[in-house]
Amino acid sequence: VPRLTTRLFEVYDNDPREAKCDEMRVSVSFLEIYNEELKDLLDPRPRQKRLYVHQHPKLGVYVPHLTEAAVASAKETFRLLDF
């Protein structure tokens, strides 16, 4: 995750194209799967309802109610990982 995150923001910051991308939106979520139990690592408080993996025909595989956080840099992403 650290190398991927660093590279993602490096590519955006150093875009050599003339018509650079004006905006990039990045959101992260961190999920732990252990013994068939799913745990939201951005909000580790106990939940009333269990998290589950869902497959949607158009959206693909996702986990409903999993916390997502918008990030603007690799450093901000690492801060979320450091718990």
PEDA-V732536 format. One record per pair of residues at least 12 apart in sequence whose C-alpha atoms are under 7 Angstrom apart, sorted by the first residue. I is the first residue (numbers start at 0). GAP is how many residues later the second one is. If there is no record, write none. Layout:
i-><I | I>
gap-><GAP | GAP>
//
This chain:
i-><4 | 5 | 8 | 8 | 25 | 25 | 26 | 26 | 26 | 26 | 27 | 27 | 27 | 28 | 28 | 28 | 28 | 29 | 37 | 37 | 39 | 39 | 41 | 42 | 50>
gap-><69 | 68 | 64 | 65 | 44 | 45 | 41 | 42 | 43 | 44 | 40 | 41 | 42 | 13 | 38 | 39 | 40 | 12 | 13 | 14 | 26 | 27 | 25 | 24 | 12>
//
